[in-house]
């Protein structure tokens, strides 16, 4: 074989080898790309820290979804407002750029007026009545009322009962609230409630409340025991009253635009994982509430058991004046639940 022929054969062999290697890499890349495409990732953003019971419930949901789907569907969780505030996350759900978020039912009033029912005081007899409503026909129907705003509810998370806590004097009866500045959420319902009890409602951002209490801008506030404890408000306020005036749940939302792109099978997996995470979170919340109250007692806080009927009587006229017909009907239906 002459020199030219040898070069030709060598060139053909090298070309064949390169072609084979290239094709193998192509197949590997295609397989890799196919694997990436077959695994669906849902992004979930929220404003809570990683130690919060709701965040832990979301991690549980992620694990359950991966198991139910055989690893084909997962959730990437972004806590501590890294994807934006609560309102910004809701807006991202509406345009379909974010799959899921957590919000308070109080914040949903701006999107679904009937959600304001959850902010009304003493509409639930106890925790059992509360969950009978949420897990029943009423609660499940309300989860879907955001569809027209591209917001679909998946489940409720427990946010406990809200209670008064104060700096100087304890709240044992409604009359103890007379003239006292109490920090409330920027909610018309919360403002009306404190007014009805004789207090002076003062909306202040949650992040600014510790300093407002320390400086005497307000004489007290209202929230659940875990929030009172985790934010160290017990360092300033030494009186905590278990009056349980409201029970406002958190909601886990998914973008309707994202939901409709999921197959019925994946929708079923997501819904089941969410429902199981709700049960998981409820149990965790009970334990953390008990632990929170024990901790603040050790820190010198006096916890008061009170006659809630006296507080409920003060706000009864407020419930009678509700002018939203849908909310009035909901109040009637909730009262009928055994």
Residue pairs with C-beta under 8 A, 6 or more apart in sequence:
1 9
38 72
39 71
39 72
39 73
39 74
40 72
40 73
40 74
40 262
40 266
41 73
41 74
41 75
41 76
42 73
42 74
42 75
42 76
42 99
42 100
42 254
42 258
42 270
43 75
43 76
43 78
43 83
43 98
43 99
43 100
44 58
44 75
44 76
44 77
44 78
44 98
44 99
44 100
44 101
45 77
45 78
45 81
45 82
45 83
45 84
45 89
45 92
45 98
45 100
45 101
46 54
46 55
46 58
46 77
46 78
46 79
46 81
46 86
46 89
46 101
46 102
47 79
47 80
47 81
47 85
47 86
47 89
47 102
48 54
48 55
48 79
48 80
48 102
49 55
49 79
49 80
50 79
50 80
51 230
52 230
53 157
53 158
53 226
53 281
53 284
53 285
53 288
54 102
54 157
54 250
54 281
55 77
55 79
56 280
56 281
56 284
57 157
57 277
57 278
57 280
57 281
57 284
58 75
58 77
58 102
58 252
58 277
59 77
60 276
60 277
60 280
60 281
61 75
61 273
61 274
61 276
61 277
62 74
62 75
62 77
62 273
64 272
64 273
64 276
64 277
65 73
65 74
65 75
65 269
65 270
65 273
66 73
66 74
68 269
68 272
68 273
69 266
69 269
73 266
73 269
73 270
75 99
75 100
83 89
83 92
83 98
84 92
86 101
86 102
86 103
86 104
86 107
87 107
89 98
89 101
89 103
90 101
90 103
90 107
90 111
90 151
90 253
92 98
92 101
92 255
93 99
93 100
93 101
93 150
93 151
93 253
93 254
93 255
93 258
94 149
94 150
94 151
94 255
94 257
95 150
95 257
96 150
96 255
96 257
96 258
98 255
99 254
99 255
99 258
100 154
100 252
100 253
100 254
100 255
100 258
101 252
101 253
102 157
102 250
102 251
102 252
102 253
103 250
103 251
103 253
104 159
104 248
104 249
104 250
104 251
105 115
105 118
105 119
105 248
105 249
105 250
105 251
106 115
106 118
106 119
106 185
106 187
106 189
106 190
106 248
108 115
108 146
108 151
108 251
109 115
109 116
109 119
109 187
109 189
111 146
111 149
111 151
112 142
112 145
112 146
112 149
113 324
113 326
113 327
114 142
114 145
114 324
114 326
114 327
114 330
115 142
115 145
116 188
116 189
116 324
116 327
117 123
117 327
117 330
117 331
117 334
118 246
118 247
118 248
118 249
119 187
119 189
119 190
119 193
119 246
119 248
120 189
120 193
120 246
120 318
120 319
120 322
120 327
120 331
121 193
121 245
121 246
121 311
121 312
121 315
121 318
121 319
122 245
122 246
122 308
122 311
122 312
122 315
123 319
123 331
123 334
123 335
124 130
124 133
124 247
124 334
127 161
127 247
129 337
130 247
131 282
132 337
132 338
133 139
133 334
133 337
134 156
134 249
135 156
136 337
138 330
138 333
138 334
138 337
139 156
142 153
143 152
143 153
143 154
143 155
143 156
143 251
144 152
144 153
145 153
146 152
146 153
146 253
146 256
147 256
150 255
150 256
150 257
151 253
151 255
151 256
152 253
152 254
152 255
152 256
152 259
153 251
153 252
153 253
154 252
154 253
154 254
154 270
154 271
154 274
154 275
155 251
155 252
155 274
155 275
155 277
155 278
156 249
156 250
156 251
156 252
156 278
157 249
157 250
157 251
157 252
157 278
157 281
157 282
157 285
158 249
158 250
158 281
158 282
158 285
158 286
159 224
159 247
159 248
159 249
159 250
159 285
160 224
160 225
160 226
160 247
160 285
160 289
161 224
161 242
161 244
161 245
161 246
161 247
162 222
162 223
162 224
162 244
162 245
162 246
162 247
162 248
163 222
163 223
163 224
163 225
163 240
163 241
163 242
163 243
163 244
163 245
164 171
164 177
164 182
164 220
164 221
164 222
164 240
164 241
164 243
164 245
165 220
165 221
165 222
165 223
165 228
165 233
165 237
165 239
165 240
165 241
165 301
166 180
166 219
166 220
166 237
166 239
166 241
167 213
167 216
167 219
167 220
167 236
167 237
167 238
167 239
168 219
169 176
169 239
170 176
170 239
170 241
170 302
170 304
171 177
171 220
171 239
171 241
171 243
171 304
171 306
172 241
172 304
172 306
173 306
173 307
173 310
174 197
174 198
174 310
174 311
174 314
175 198
177 194
177 197
177 198
177 199
178 198
178 199
179 198
179 199
179 200
180 199
180 200
180 219
180 220
181 199
181 200
181 202
181 217
181 218
181 219
181 220
182 194
182 199
182 200
182 201
182 202
182 218
182 219
182 220
182 221
182 222
183 202
183 203
183 204
183 209
183 212
183 213
183 218
183 220
183 221
183 222
184 190
184 191
184 193
184 194
184 201
184 202
184 203
184 221
184 222
185 203
186 203
190 201
190 246
191 201
191 203
192 318
193 201
193 245
193 246
193 315
193 318
194 200
194 201
194 222
195 201
196 314
196 315
196 317
196 318
197 311
197 314
197 315
198 314
202 217
202 218
204 212
204 217
204 218
206 231
209 218
209 221
209 231
209 233
210 231
210 232
210 233
210 236
211 217
212 218
213 220
213 221
213 233
213 236
213 237
214 236
220 237
220 239
221 233
221 237
222 245
223 233
224 289
225 240
225 289
225 292
225 293
225 296
226 285
226 288
226 289
226 292
228 234
228 237
228 240
228 292
228 296
229 292
229 293
229 295
229 296
230 292
234 240
234 295
234 296
234 299
234 300
234 301
235 299
237 301
238 300
238 301
238 302
239 301
239 302
239 304
240 293
240 296
240 301
240 302
240 303
240 304
241 303
241 304
241 306
242 303
242 304
242 305
242 306
243 306
243 308
243 311
244 308
245 308
245 311
245 315
252 274
252 277
252 278
254 270
259 267
262 270
293 303
296 303
297 303
319 331
322 328
322 331
